């Protein structure tokens, strides 16, 4: 689950990042000597700040833990600081050695001061996370949400409210709803008001945000009241806007054609400059990854061959951009006759997956051959995962707006792959589509960088899908 998607945590994470970068810069400046301002010295500072921030992010050190799990915050900060220190030493000693003569500014004394400074930074990083985490948790428990309307979209909202462990009190109002006990409402500890007169009293109370469901009747007088709340500083959000802003996905069942043509975004589907920039980035990063991963390939080949009989590669037809069929290539992770009875979704703990295949899937190593698909233009590094044509017909019939994911190139990894839980069903596909639509609507180079970093986290911790 994406902890940073929880309500109100965007700003604290940004604040922690800024404080981290300041602390990392001071550590590196101390390591090279406070009086040093040489080119090599500035390289040490820049490398340590950049690698330190990336390490902290990849190791999930910007999530706010529950009070009972604060020890995880400390462990992540310590490990990330250690990783960053090792990376900067390797970077400067072996990569930048010839370019900036870094060896003159990065001798044994500097390395020793860097190690000492890293210990101080680990304590500092842990402290600010613990202090800010407690403040954020205290503030979140004081939040009050007013949800207007109780229908099928509300039930989806309640399930997400529970899944993301959104904090604060939730009050629901709908004069048409039954006052009978409801399991979805009880699970999130919400309160349901059904009286007509209760609405004015509820609107008079202070709310963190007012959320309006798809079918809630909006009279002129009601809209005027909401306008006054909005002008007074209370956020007033549609159900779709809440999903997008706080849970970083789009509720497929609540979307309609009018919403699409009224919404901003979707530049990747039509903006040629965005498409050219993304294509250039795909080619550059794919070439770099192939170069870096090349020494690993012989070991993968040997492991696959020793583990089970069958071909080295697995070729499969998938739906590409615009529904055009493409052939993707992967390292084989299943037994040779895995689909002798026809195509079917891979399940969690699927018995058809080999021992080596489990490792390859968890670490995404099985996807390396698809870098070829990226280079030839069939795929992008980041985008919705290409689906099998055998499943497309069912998914189109069962899931609204499913074809929209095909307006962009499929990806090696994507927003759904790093956020959605493992699953293989129509319902799971709808959940992943909710994330894919968010990505297509909100595409940016920055979002692509975030997904790449989250993919690194997935690979390191074996959470492949």
TORKOL-4160 file (C-alpha; in steps of 0.2 Angstrom, whole numbers, padded with zeros to 4 digits, m for minus):
465
<pt num="1" X="0000" Y="0000" Z="0000"/>
<pt num="2" X="0006" Y="0018" Z="m0003"/>
<pt num="3" X="0007" Y="0026" Z="0013"/>
<pt num="4" X="0011" Y="0043" Z="0006"/>
<pt num="5" X="m0006" Y="0043" Z="m0003"/>
<pt num="6" X="m0014" Y="0044" Z="0014"/>
<pt num="7" X="m0023" Y="0060" Z="0017"/>
<pt num="8" X="m0012" Y="0075" Z="0022"/>
<pt num="9" X="0004" Y="0067" Z="0020"/>
<pt num="10" X="0011" Y="0075" Z="0005"/>
<pt num="11" X="0017" Y="0091" Z="0013"/>
<pt num="12" X="0025" Y="0082" Z="0028"/>
<pt num="13" X="0035" Y="0071" Z="0016"/>
<pt num="14" X="0041" Y="0086" Z="0006"/>
<pt num="15" X="0046" Y="0095" Z="0022"/>
<pt num="16" X="0056" Y="0079" Z="0027"/>
<pt num="17" X="0064" Y="0078" Z="0010"/>
<pt num="18" X="0070" Y="0096" Z="0012"/>
<pt num="19" X="0077" Y="0093" Z="0030"/>
<pt num="20" X="0085" Y="0078" Z="0024"/>
<pt num="21" X="0094" Y="0087" Z="0009"/>
<pt num="22" X="0100" Y="0100" Z="0021"/>
<pt num="23" X="0107" Y="0087" Z="0033"/>
<pt num="24" X="0115" Y="0077" Z="0020"/>
<pt num="25" X="0123" Y="0093" Z="0013"/>
<pt num="26" X="0130" Y="0097" Z="0030"/>
<pt num="27" X="0137" Y="0080" Z="0032"/>
<pt num="28" X="0146" Y="0080" Z="0015"/>
<pt num="29" X="0152" Y="0098" Z="0018"/>
<pt num="30" X="0159" Y="0092" Z="0035"/>
<pt num="31" X="0168" Y="0077" Z="0027"/>
<pt num="32" X="0177" Y="0088" Z="0014"/>
<pt num="33" X="0181" Y="0102" Z="0026"/>
<pt num="34" X="0170" Y="0117" Z="0029"/>
<pt num="35" X="0183" Y="0128" Z="0020"/>
<pt num="36" X="0183" Y="0118" Z="0004"/>
<pt num="37" X="0174" Y="0125" Z="m0011"/>
<pt num="38" X="0183" Y="0116" Z="m0025"/>
<pt num="39" X="0175" Y="0107" Z="m0040"/>
<pt num="40" X="0179" Y="0090" Z="m0033"/>
<pt num="41" X="0172" Y="0096" Z="m0016"/>
<pt num="42" X="0156" Y="0102" Z="m0023"/>
<pt num="43" X="0154" Y="0085" Z="m0032"/>
<pt num="44" X="0155" Y="0076" Z="m0016"/>
<pt num="45" X="0141" Y="0087" Z="m0008"/>
<pt num="46" X="0130" Y="0085" Z="m0023"/>
<pt num="47" X="0133" Y="0066" Z="m0025"/>
<pt num="48" X="0129" Y="0063" Z="m0006"/>
<pt num="49" X="0114" Y="0074" Z="m0006"/>
<pt num="50" X="0107" Y="0065" Z="m0022"/>
<pt num="51" X="0111" Y="0047" Z="m0018"/>
<pt num="52" X="0106" Y="0050" Z="0000"/>
<pt num="53" X="0089" Y="0056" Z="m0005"/>
<pt num="54" X="0086" Y="0042" Z="m0017"/>
<pt num="55" X="0091" Y="0029" Z="m0005"/>
<pt num="56" X="0079" Y="0036" Z="0008"/>
<pt num="57" X="0065" Y="0036" Z="m0005"/>
<pt num="58" X="0069" Y="0019" Z="m0012"/>
<pt num="59" X="0069" Y="0011" Z="0006"/>
<pt num="60" X="0052" Y="0019" Z="0010"/>
<pt num="61" X="0059" Y="0031" Z="0023"/>
<pt num="62" X="0046" Y="0045" Z="0018"/>
<pt num="63" X="0031" Y="0035" Z="0024"/>
<pt num="64" X="0023" Y="0038" Z="0041"/>
<pt num="65" X="0022" Y="0023" Z="0051"/>
<pt num="66" X="0010" Y="0018" Z="0064"/>
<pt num="67" X="0015" Y="0022" Z="0082"/>
<pt num="68" X="0018" Y="0004" Z="0086"/>
<pt num="69" X="0030" Y="0002" Z="0071"/>
<pt num="70" X="0041" Y="0018" Z="0074"/>
<pt num="71" X="0056" Y="0006" Z="0075"/>
<pt num="72" X="0054" Y="0004" Z="0056"/>
<pt num="73" X="0057" Y="0022" Z="0053"/>
<pt num="74" X="0073" Y="0021" Z="0063"/>
<pt num="75" X="0079" Y="0006" Z="0054"/>
<pt num="76" X="0075" Y="0013" Z="0037"/>
<pt num="77" X="0084" Y="0029" Z="0040"/>
<pt num="78" X="0100" Y="0020" Z="0047"/>
<pt num="79" X="0101" Y="0008" Z="0032"/>
<pt num="80" X="0097" Y="0022" Z="0019"/>
<pt num="81" X="0111" Y="0032" Z="0027"/>
<pt num="82" X="0123" Y="0018" Z="0026"/>
<pt num="83" X="0119" Y="0014" Z="0008"/>
<pt num="84" X="0121" Y="0032" Z="0003"/>
<pt num="85" X="0138" Y="0033" Z="0011"/>
<pt num="86" X="0144" Y="0017" Z="0002"/>
<pt num="87" X="0137" Y="0023" Z="m0015"/>
<pt num="88" X="0145" Y="0040" Z="m0014"/>
<pt num="89" X="0162" Y="0032" Z="m0009"/>
<pt num="90" X="0160" Y="0020" Z="m0024"/>
<pt num="91" X="0154" Y="0034" Z="m0036"/>
<pt num="92" X="0168" Y="0046" Z="m0032"/>
<pt num="93" X="0182" Y="0033" Z="m0030"/>
<pt num="94" X="0179" Y="0023" Z="m0046"/>
<pt num="95" X="0167" Y="0033" Z="m0057"/>
<pt num="96" X="0172" Y="0051" Z="m0055"/>
<pt num="97" X="0191" Y="0048" Z="m0051"/>
<pt num="98" X="0197" Y="0052" Z="m0068"/>
<pt num="99" X="0184" Y="0065" Z="m0072"/>
<pt num="100" X="0186" Y="0078" Z="m0057"/>
<pt num="101" X="0202" Y="0071" Z="m0048"/>
<pt num="102" X="0191" Y="0068" Z="m0034"/>
<pt num="103" X="0204" Y="0057" Z="m0025"/>
<pt num="104" X="0213" Y="0073" Z="m0020"/>
<pt num="105" X="0197" Y="0079" Z="m0010"/>
<pt num="106" X="0192" Y="0062" Z="m0005"/>
<pt num="107" X="0206" Y="0053" Z="0004"/>
<pt num="108" X="0205" Y="0043" Z="0020"/>
<pt num="109" X="0202" Y="0058" Z="0032"/>
<pt num="110" X="0187" Y="0063" Z="0021"/>
<pt num="111" X="0180" Y="0045" Z="0021"/>
<pt num="112" X="0182" Y="0045" Z="0040"/>
<pt num="113" X="0173" Y="0061" Z="0043"/>
<pt num="114" X="0160" Y="0055" Z="0031"/>
<pt num="115" X="0157" Y="0040" Z="0041"/>
<pt num="116" X="0156" Y="0050" Z="0057"/>
<pt num="117" X="0144" Y="0062" Z="0049"/>
<pt num="118" X="0133" Y="0048" Z="0043"/>
<pt num="119" X="0130" Y="0042" Z="0060"/>
<pt num="120" X="0125" Y="0059" Z="0066"/>
<pt num="121" X="0113" Y="0061" Z="0051"/>
<pt num="122" X="0105" Y="0044" Z="0054"/>
<pt num="123" X="0101" Y="0050" Z="0072"/>
<pt num="124" X="0095" Y="0067" Z="0065"/>
<pt num="125" X="0084" Y="0058" Z="0051"/>
<pt num="126" X="0076" Y="0046" Z="0063"/>
<pt num="127" X="0072" Y="0060" Z="0075"/>
<pt num="128" X="0063" Y="0071" Z="0063"/>
<pt num="129" X="0053" Y="0057" Z="0056"/>
<pt num="130" X="0048" Y="0051" Z="0074"/>
<pt num="131" X="0043" Y="0069" Z="0079"/>
<pt num="132" X="0034" Y="0074" Z="0063"/>
<pt num="133" X="0026" Y="0057" Z="0062"/>
<pt num="134" X="0018" Y="0059" Z="0079"/>
<pt num="135" X="0012" Y="0076" Z="0074"/>
<pt num="136" X="0005" Y="0070" Z="0058"/>
<pt num="137" X="m0004" Y="0056" Z="0066"/>
<pt num="138" X="m0011" Y="0067" Z="0080"/>
<pt num="139" X="m0018" Y="0079" Z="0066"/>
<pt num="140" X="m0025" Y="0065" Z="0056"/>
<pt num="141" X="m0036" Y="0058" Z="0070"/>
<pt num="142" X="m0044" Y="0076" Z="0072"/>
<pt num="143" X="m0050" Y="0076" Z="0053"/>
<pt num="144" X="m0068" Y="0075" Z="0050"/>
<pt num="145" X="m0076" Y="0070" Z="0033"/>
<pt num="146" X="m0094" Y="0073" Z="0028"/>
<pt num="147" X="m0099" Y="0061" Z="0014"/>
<pt num="148" X="m0116" Y="0066" Z="0005"/>
<pt num="149" X="m0125" Y="0052" Z="m0003"/>
<pt num="150" X="m0126" Y="0033" Z="0000"/>
<pt num="151" X="m0125" Y="0022" Z="m0016"/>
<pt num="152" X="m0114" Y="0010" Z="m0025"/>
<pt num="153" X="m0101" Y="0023" Z="m0027"/>
<pt num="154" X="m0101" Y="0027" Z="m0008"/>
<pt num="155" X="m0099" Y="0008" Z="m0005"/>
<pt num="156" X="m0083" Y="0008" Z="m0016"/>
<pt num="157" X="m0077" Y="0024" Z="m0006"/>
<pt num="158" X="m0080" Y="0015" Z="0010"/>
<pt num="159" X="m0069" Y="0000" Z="0005"/>
<pt num="160" X="m0055" Y="0011" Z="0000"/>
<pt num="161" X="m0057" Y="0022" Z="0016"/>
<pt num="162" X="m0054" Y="0006" Z="0025"/>
<pt num="163" X="m0040" Y="m0001" Z="0014"/>
<pt num="164" X="m0030" Y="0015" Z="0015"/>
<pt num="165" X="m0033" Y="0016" Z="0034"/>
<pt num="166" X="m0038" Y="0034" Z="0031"/>
<pt num="167" X="m0039" Y="0043" Z="0048"/>
<pt num="168" X="m0052" Y="0054" Z="0056"/>
<pt num="169" X="m0071" Y="0053" Z="0058"/>
<pt num="170" X="m0082" Y="0050" Z="0044"/>
<pt num="171" X="m0101" Y="0055" Z="0044"/>
<pt num="172" X="m0112" Y="0050" Z="0030"/>
<pt num="173" X="m0129" Y="0059" Z="0025"/>
<pt num="174" X="m0142" Y="0053" Z="0014"/>
<pt num="175" X="m0161" Y="0056" Z="0017"/>
<pt num="176" X="m0165" Y="0042" Z="0005"/>
<pt num="177" X="m0154" Y="0029" Z="0014"/>
<pt num="178" X="m0160" Y="0015" Z="0026"/>
<pt num="179" X="m0156" Y="0017" Z="0044"/>
<pt num="180" X="m0153" Y="m0002" Z="0045"/>
<pt num="181" X="m0136" Y="m0007" Z="0051"/>
<pt num="182" X="m0124" Y="m0008" Z="0036"/>
<pt num="183" X="m0108" Y="m0019" Z="0036"/>
<pt num="184" X="m0098" Y="m0007" Z="0025"/>
<pt num="185" X="m0102" Y="0008" Z="0037"/>
<pt num="186" X="m0099" Y="m0002" Z="0053"/>
<pt num="187" X="m0082" Y="m0008" Z="0046"/>
<pt num="188" X="m0075" Y="0010" Z="0045"/>
<pt num="189" X="m0084" Y="0016" Z="0061"/>
<pt num="190" X="m0094" Y="0029" Z="0051"/>
<pt num="191" X="m0110" Y="0037" Z="0057"/>
<pt num="192" X="m0125" Y="0038" Z="0045"/>
<pt num="193" X="m0138" Y="0052" Z="0046"/>
<pt num="194" X="m0154" Y="0049" Z="0036"/>
<pt num="195" X="m0165" Y="0064" Z="0041"/>
<pt num="196" X="m0169" Y="0078" Z="0029"/>
<pt num="197" X="m0167" Y="0091" Z="0043"/>
<pt num="198" X="m0150" Y="0084" Z="0049"/>
<pt num="199" X="m0141" Y="0091" Z="0033"/>
<pt num="200" X="m0142" Y="0110" Z="0038"/>
<pt num="201" X="m0136" Y="0105" Z="0055"/>
<pt num="202" X="m0122" Y="0095" Z="0048"/>
<pt num="203" X="m0116" Y="0108" Z="0036"/>
<pt num="204" X="m0115" Y="0120" Z="0050"/>
<pt num="205" X="m0101" Y="0110" Z="0058"/>
<pt num="206" X="m0083" Y="0112" Z="0054"/>
<pt num="207" X="m0077" Y="0099" Z="0041"/>
<pt num="208" X="m0060" Y="0094" Z="0034"/>
<pt num="209" X="m0068" Y="0091" Z="0017"/>
<pt num="210" X="m0086" Y="0088" Z="0011"/>
<pt num="211" X="m0087" Y="0074" Z="m0002"/>
<pt num="212" X="m0102" Y="0072" Z="m0014"/>
<pt num="213" X="m0107" Y="0055" Z="m0021"/>
<pt num="214" X="m0112" Y="0053" Z="m0039"/>
<pt num="215" X="m0131" Y="0053" Z="m0036"/>
<pt num="216" X="m0133" Y="0065" Z="m0022"/>
<pt num="217" X="m0147" Y="0077" Z="m0027"/>
<pt num="218" X="m0140" Y="0095" Z="m0029"/>
<pt num="219" X="m0153" Y="0108" Z="m0028"/>
<pt num="220" X="m0149" Y="0127" Z="m0031"/>
<pt num="221" X="m0150" Y="0131" Z="m0013"/>
<pt num="222" X="m0139" Y="0116" Z="m0008"/>
<pt num="223" X="m0126" Y="0122" Z="m0021"/>
<pt num="224" X="m0126" Y="0139" Z="m0013"/>
<pt num="225" X="m0123" Y="0132" Z="0004"/>
<pt num="226" X="m0108" Y="0122" Z="m0003"/>
<pt num="227" X="m0101" Y="0138" Z="m0012"/>
<pt num="228" X="m0101" Y="0147" Z="0005"/>
<pt num="229" X="m0092" Y="0132" Z="0013"/>
<pt num="230" X="m0079" Y="0133" Z="m0001"/>
<pt num="231" X="m0077" Y="0151" Z="0001"/>
<pt num="232" X="m0074" Y="0149" Z="0019"/>
<pt num="233" X="m0060" Y="0137" Z="0016"/>
<pt num="234" X="m0068" Y="0120" Z="0017"/>
<pt num="235" X="m0063" Y="0108" Z="0003"/>
<pt num="236" X="m0078" Y="0102" Z="m0007"/>
<pt num="237" X="m0074" Y="0087" Z="m0018"/>
<pt num="238" X="m0083" Y="0075" Z="m0030"/>
<pt num="239" X="m0081" Y="0057" Z="m0027"/>
<pt num="240" X="m0069" Y="0056" Z="m0042"/>
<pt num="241" X="m0059" Y="0071" Z="m0036"/>
<pt num="242" X="m0056" Y="0063" Z="m0019"/>
<pt num="243" X="m0050" Y="0047" Z="m0026"/>
<pt num="244" X="m0038" Y="0056" Z="m0037"/>
<pt num="245" X="m0031" Y="0068" Z="m0024"/>
<pt num="246" X="m0030" Y="0057" Z="m0009"/>
<pt num="247" X="m0029" Y="0039" Z="m0016"/>
<pt num="248" X="m0020" Y="0042" Z="m0032"/>
<pt num="249" X="m0032" Y="0032" Z="m0043"/>
<pt num="250" X="m0048" Y="0035" Z="m0053"/>
<pt num="251" X="m0064" Y="0026" Z="m0048"/>
<pt num="252" X="m0069" Y="0017" Z="m0064"/>
<pt num="253" X="m0087" Y="0014" Z="m0059"/>
<pt num="254" X="m0089" Y="0033" Z="m0055"/>
<pt num="255" X="m0083" Y="0040" Z="m0072"/>
<pt num="256" X="m0093" Y="0045" Z="m0086"/>
<pt num="257" X="m0090" Y="0053" Z="m0104"/>
<pt num="258" X="m0094" Y="0070" Z="m0098"/>
<pt num="259" X="m0081" Y="0069" Z="m0084"/>
<pt num="260" X="m0067" Y="0065" Z="m0097"/>
<pt num="261" X="m0070" Y="0079" Z="m0109"/>
<pt num="262" X="m0072" Y="0091" Z="m0094"/>
<pt num="263" X="m0055" Y="0085" Z="m0086"/>
<pt num="264" X="m0038" Y="0092" Z="m0088"/>
<pt num="265" X="m0023" Y="0081" Z="m0092"/>
<pt num="266" X="m0021" Y="0066" Z="m0104"/>
<pt num="267" X="m0007" Y="0075" Z="m0113"/>
<pt num="268" X="0002" Y="0059" Z="m0116"/>
<pt num="269" X="m0012" Y="0053" Z="m0127"/>
<pt num="270" X="m0011" Y="0068" Z="m0139"/>
<pt num="271" X="0004" Y="0080" Z="m0136"/>
<pt num="272" X="0017" Y="0076" Z="m0148"/>
<pt num="273" X="0031" Y="0085" Z="m0138"/>
<pt num="274" X="0027" Y="0074" Z="m0123"/>
<pt num="275" X="0027" Y="0058" Z="m0134"/>
<pt num="276" X="0044" Y="0063" Z="m0141"/>
<pt num="277" X="0052" Y="0066" Z="m0124"/>
<pt num="278" X="0045" Y="0050" Z="m0117"/>
<pt num="279" X="0052" Y="0040" Z="m0132"/>
<pt num="280" X="0069" Y="0048" Z="m0131"/>
<pt num="281" X="0070" Y="0044" Z="m0112"/>
<pt num="282" X="0064" Y="0026" Z="m0116"/>
<pt num="283" X="0078" Y="0023" Z="m0128"/>
<pt num="284" X="0092" Y="0031" Z="m0117"/>
<pt num="285" X="0086" Y="0022" Z="m0101"/>
<pt num="286" X="0084" Y="0005" Z="m0110"/>
<pt num="287" X="0102" Y="0006" Z="m0117"/>
<pt num="288" X="0109" Y="0011" Z="m0100"/>
<pt num="289" X="0099" Y="m0004" Z="m0092"/>
<pt num="290" X="0105" Y="m0016" Z="m0105"/>
<pt num="291" X="0123" Y="m0011" Z="m0102"/>
<pt num="292" X="0122" Y="m0012" Z="m0083"/>
<pt num="293" X="0112" Y="m0029" Z="m0083"/>
<pt num="294" X="0122" Y="m0038" Z="m0097"/>
<pt num="295" X="0134" Y="m0046" Z="m0085"/>
<pt num="296" X="0119" Y="m0054" Z="m0076"/>
<pt num="297" X="0112" Y="m0062" Z="m0091"/>
<pt num="298" X="0124" Y="m0077" Z="m0092"/>
<pt num="299" X="0119" Y="m0082" Z="m0074"/>
<pt num="300" X="0101" Y="m0080" Z="m0077"/>
<pt num="301" X="0102" Y="m0091" Z="m0093"/>
<pt num="302" X="0112" Y="m0105" Z="m0083"/>
<pt num="303" X="0099" Y="m0105" Z="m0069"/>
<pt num="304" X="0084" Y="m0107" Z="m0080"/>
<pt num="305" X="0092" Y="m0121" Z="m0090"/>
<pt num="306" X="0097" Y="m0130" Z="m0074"/>
<pt num="307" X="0081" Y="m0128" Z="m0065"/>
<pt num="308" X="0069" Y="m0135" Z="m0078"/>
<pt num="309" X="0068" Y="m0141" Z="m0096"/>
<pt num="310" X="0061" Y="m0130" Z="m0110"/>
<pt num="311" X="0066" Y="m0115" Z="m0120"/>
<pt num="312" X="0075" Y="m0100" Z="m0112"/>
<pt num="313" X="0063" Y="m0087" Z="m0118"/>
<pt num="314" X="0044" Y="m0086" Z="m0118"/>
<pt num="315" X="0035" Y="m0077" Z="m0132"/>
<pt num="316" X="0018" Y="m0071" Z="m0130"/>
<pt num="317" X="0005" Y="m0060" Z="m0140"/>
<pt num="318" X="m0001" Y="m0045" Z="m0130"/>
<pt num="319" X="m0012" Y="m0030" Z="m0134"/>
<pt num="320" X="m0001" Y="m0014" Z="m0138"/>
<pt num="321" X="m0006" Y="0004" Z="m0141"/>
<pt num="322" X="m0022" Y="0006" Z="m0150"/>
<pt num="323" X="m0026" Y="m0013" Z="m0148"/>
<pt num="324" X="m0012" Y="m0018" Z="m0160"/>
<pt num="325" X="m0005" Y="m0035" Z="m0156"/>
<pt num="326" X="0013" Y="m0036" Z="m0151"/>
<pt num="327" X="0025" Y="m0050" Z="m0147"/>
<pt num="328" X="0034" Y="m0048" Z="m0130"/>
<pt num="329" X="0048" Y="m0058" Z="m0125"/>
<pt num="330" X="0052" Y="m0064" Z="m0107"/>
<pt num="331" X="0063" Y="m0076" Z="m0098"/>
<pt num="332" X="0053" Y="m0092" Z="m0095"/>
<pt num="333" X="0047" Y="m0093" Z="m0077"/>
<pt num="334" X="0034" Y="m0107" Z="m0079"/>
<pt num="335" X="0035" Y="m0125" Z="m0084"/>
<pt num="336" X="0036" Y="m0129" Z="m0102"/>
<pt num="337" X="0018" Y="m0135" Z="m0104"/>
<pt num="338" X="0010" Y="m0122" Z="m0093"/>
<pt num="339" X="m0003" Y="m0117" Z="m0105"/>
<pt num="340" X="m0007" Y="m0133" Z="m0114"/>
<pt num="341" X="m0025" Y="m0131" Z="m0109"/>
<pt num="342" X="m0026" Y="m0113" Z="m0115"/>
<pt num="343" X="m0023" Y="m0096" Z="m0108"/>
<pt num="344" X="m0027" Y="m0092" Z="m0090"/>
<pt num="345" X="m0022" Y="m0079" Z="m0077"/>
<pt num="346" X="m0007" Y="m0082" Z="m0067"/>
<pt num="347" X="m0012" Y="m0084" Z="m0048"/>
<pt num="348" X="m0002" Y="m0080" Z="m0032"/>
<pt num="349" X="0008" Y="m0096" Z="m0028"/>
<pt num="350" X="0004" Y="m0103" Z="m0045"/>
<pt num="351" X="0011" Y="m0121" Z="m0046"/>
<pt num="352" X="0016" Y="m0119" Z="m0064"/>
<pt num="353" X="0030" Y="m0106" Z="m0059"/>
<pt num="354" X="0047" Y="m0114" Z="m0057"/>
<pt num="355" X="0058" Y="m0111" Z="m0042"/>
<pt num="356" X="0070" Y="m0100" Z="m0052"/>
<pt num="357" X="0054" Y="m0092" Z="m0060"/>
<pt num="358" X="0048" Y="m0086" Z="m0043"/>
<pt num="359" X="0064" Y="m0077" Z="m0040"/>
<pt num="360" X="0064" Y="m0070" Z="m0058"/>
<pt num="361" X="0047" Y="m0063" Z="m0056"/>
<pt num="362" X="0049" Y="m0056" Z="m0039"/>
<pt num="363" X="0064" Y="m0046" Z="m0044"/>
<pt num="364" X="0057" Y="m0042" Z="m0062"/>
<pt num="365" X="0073" Y="m0050" Z="m0070"/>
<pt num="366" X="0061" Y="m0060" Z="m0081"/>
<pt num="367" X="0056" Y="m0044" Z="m0089"/>
<pt num="368" X="0074" Y="m0039" Z="m0095"/>
<pt num="369" X="0071" Y="m0046" Z="m0113"/>
<pt num="370" X="0057" Y="m0033" Z="m0115"/>
<pt num="371" X="0069" Y="m0019" Z="m0116"/>
<pt num="372" X="0070" Y="m0025" Z="m0134"/>
<pt num="373" X="0052" Y="m0021" Z="m0136"/>
<pt num="374" X="0055" Y="m0004" Z="m0129"/>
<pt num="375" X="0070" Y="m0001" Z="m0141"/>
<pt num="376" X="0059" Y="m0005" Z="m0156"/>
<pt num="377" X="0045" Y="0006" Z="m0150"/>
<pt num="378" X="0032" Y="m0008" Z="m0146"/>
<pt num="379" X="0032" Y="m0003" Z="m0128"/>
<pt num="380" X="0038" Y="0011" Z="m0116"/>
<pt num="381" X="0047" Y="0009" Z="m0100"/>
<pt num="382" X="0032" Y="0015" Z="m0090"/>
<pt num="383" X="0014" Y="0013" Z="m0094"/>
<pt num="384" X="m0001" Y="0001" Z="m0092"/>
<pt num="385" X="0005" Y="m0017" Z="m0093"/>
<pt num="386" X="0000" Y="m0025" Z="m0110"/>
<pt num="387" X="m0014" Y="m0037" Z="m0108"/>
<pt num="388" X="m0016" Y="m0054" Z="m0117"/>
<pt num="389" X="m0029" Y="m0053" Z="m0131"/>
<pt num="390" X="m0038" Y="m0069" Z="m0124"/>
<pt num="391" X="m0043" Y="m0059" Z="m0109"/>
<pt num="392" X="m0047" Y="m0042" Z="m0118"/>
<pt num="393" X="m0065" Y="m0046" Z="m0124"/>
<pt num="394" X="m0070" Y="m0051" Z="m0106"/>
<pt num="395" X="m0062" Y="m0036" Z="m0098"/>
<pt num="396" X="m0070" Y="m0024" Z="m0111"/>
<pt num="397" X="m0087" Y="m0031" Z="m0107"/>
<pt num="398" X="m0085" Y="m0031" Z="m0088"/>
<pt num="399" X="m0075" Y="m0015" Z="m0085"/>
<pt num="400" X="m0081" Y="0003" Z="m0091"/>
<pt num="401" X="m0068" Y="0013" Z="m0101"/>
<pt num="402" X="m0056" Y="m0002" Z="m0101"/>
<pt num="403" X="m0050" Y="0003" Z="m0119"/>
<pt num="404" X="m0043" Y="0020" Z="m0113"/>
<pt num="405" X="m0028" Y="0012" Z="m0106"/>
<pt num="406" X="m0023" Y="0008" Z="m0125"/>
<pt num="407" X="m0021" Y="0026" Z="m0130"/>
<pt num="408" X="m0003" Y="0025" Z="m0123"/>
<pt num="409" X="0010" Y="0012" Z="m0126"/>
<pt num="410" X="0011" Y="m0002" Z="m0113"/>
<pt num="411" X="0025" Y="m0002" Z="m0101"/>
<pt num="412" X="0038" Y="m0013" Z="m0093"/>
<pt num="413" X="0032" Y="m0006" Z="m0076"/>
<pt num="414" X="0018" Y="0006" Z="m0071"/>
<pt num="415" X="0008" Y="0015" Z="m0058"/>
<pt num="416" X="m0003" Y="0000" Z="m0056"/>
<pt num="417" X="0012" Y="m0012" Z="m0054"/>
<pt num="418" X="0020" Y="m0003" Z="m0040"/>
<pt num="419" X="0004" Y="0001" Z="m0030"/>
<pt num="420" X="m0010" Y="m0011" Z="m0034"/>
<pt num="421" X="m0009" Y="m0028" Z="m0024"/>
<pt num="422" X="m0007" Y="m0044" Z="m0033"/>
<pt num="423" X="m0022" Y="m0051" Z="m0041"/>
<pt num="424" X="m0028" Y="m0060" Z="m0057"/>
<pt num="425" X="m0047" Y="m0057" Z="m0059"/>
<pt num="426" X="m0059" Y="m0045" Z="m0067"/>
<pt num="427" X="m0061" Y="m0036" Z="m0051"/>
<pt num="428" X="m0042" Y="m0034" Z="m0049"/>
<pt num="429" X="m0040" Y="m0028" Z="m0067"/>
<pt num="430" X="m0053" Y="m0015" Z="m0063"/>
<pt num="431" X="m0043" Y="m0009" Z="m0048"/>
<pt num="432" X="m0027" Y="m0009" Z="m0059"/>
<pt num="433" X="m0036" Y="0001" Z="m0072"/>
<pt num="434" X="m0040" Y="0014" Z="m0059"/>
<pt num="435" X="m0022" Y="0017" Z="m0056"/>
<pt num="436" X="m0018" Y="0016" Z="m0075"/>
<pt num="437" X="m0031" Y="0030" Z="m0079"/>
<pt num="438" X="m0023" Y="0041" Z="m0065"/>
<pt num="439" X="m0006" Y="0039" Z="m0074"/>
<pt num="440" X="m0013" Y="0043" Z="m0091"/>
<pt num="441" X="m0022" Y="0058" Z="m0085"/>
<pt num="442" X="m0008" Y="0065" Z="m0074"/>
<pt num="443" X="0008" Y="0059" Z="m0084"/>
<pt num="444" X="0024" Y="0069" Z="m0081"/>
<pt num="445" X="0042" Y="0065" Z="m0082"/>
<pt num="446" X="0042" Y="0068" Z="m0063"/>
<pt num="447" X="0029" Y="0054" Z="m0061"/>
<pt num="448" X="0039" Y="0043" Z="m0072"/>
<pt num="449" X="0054" Y="0045" Z="m0061"/>
<pt num="450" X="0044" Y="0041" Z="m0045"/>
<pt num="451" X="0038" Y="0025" Z="m0054"/>
<pt num="452" X="0056" Y="0020" Z="m0058"/>
<pt num="453" X="0061" Y="0023" Z="m0040"/>
<pt num="454" X="0046" Y="0013" Z="m0033"/>
<pt num="455" X="0051" Y="m0001" Z="m0046"/>
<pt num="456" X="0068" Y="m0001" Z="m0039"/>
<pt num="457" X="0060" Y="m0004" Z="m0021"/>
<pt num="458" X="0049" Y="m0018" Z="m0028"/>
<pt num="459" X="0064" Y="m0026" Z="m0035"/>
<pt num="460" X="0075" Y="m0025" Z="m0020"/>
<pt num="461" X="0061" Y="m0031" Z="m0008"/>
<pt num="462" X="0055" Y="m0045" Z="m0020"/>
<pt num="463" X="0037" Y="m0038" Z="m0022"/>
<pt num="464" X="0036" Y="m0042" Z="m0040"/>
<pt num="465" X="0019" Y="m0045" Z="m0049"/>
